[in-house]
Amino acid sequence: MNQRDDRPEVHKQRITVVDEPQALTAYLDDLLQEIAEVTPHSSVPEAPPAVAKPTPPTPARSLVTPIRPAPVAVPPPPPTPPVQDHPPAWARKPFQCLLFRLGGVTLAIPLVKLTGILAMPREITPMPGHSALFLGLTEHHGRKVKVVDISPHVLPPDRLAQRPPPGNLILIDEGRWGLACDRVEETLILSPELVRWRSPSGKRPWLSGTVIKHLCAILDADYLARSLEQGTWG
């Protein structure tokens, strides 16, 4: 006699796992998609047909002013390409960068733009009236350091929730600013030709370029310091 199997049926669910290096490569590649947005009606206008110049009448019978041809519209220049050929002045030859982690993403800052590295202070004095970008003030060698968290402006949204507590500060602009990061990793020597440099008209001015080989993005420390000082970023 056949017995009925009352065990619940187990359904297997297929789970798609995105490879971590592949996801980071896609993110870094997206950083350099700086091609100017063009609206559907902003394509290059067609030049209007030139009006043929009529044969002027003889001077004795000239009753009207000769018609001048309509001006021909000059098409605008093409958008600046997303990658420029010439690196910044500090990267005309192989240069050193410090690699650090922020929300699982590897970022780099040129050593020539780095002032120092600190462990994340246990106590930071809050700064009322500032944006959420500013975590507060700390002191280093008798000087006030403004601590900022740039992750909301640098990381993709899905990376923000994965952030561990900050472990280090990256000091830039003679120590005026401290960029909070997860941890510091290592220094790396890069050749300029390995970097995909950002276009000057790109939408992410905080980005100098990306290095797909090492899955890292190089920050523009000068822009960060200038925009933070002027209050135009974050």
Secondary structure, DSSP 4 states (H G I P E B T S, - for coil): -PPP--SPPPPP-------HHHHHHHHHHHHT--PPP--TT-SPPPPPPPPPPPPPPPGGG--SPPPPPPPPPPPPPPPPPSB-SS--GGGSS-EEEEEEEETTEEEEEEGGGEEEEEEPPS--B--TTS-TTEEEEEEETTEEEEEE--HHHHS-HHHHTTPPPP-EEEEETTTTEEEEESEEEEEEEE-GGGSEEBPTT-S-TTEEEEEGGGTEEEE-HHHHHHHHHHT---
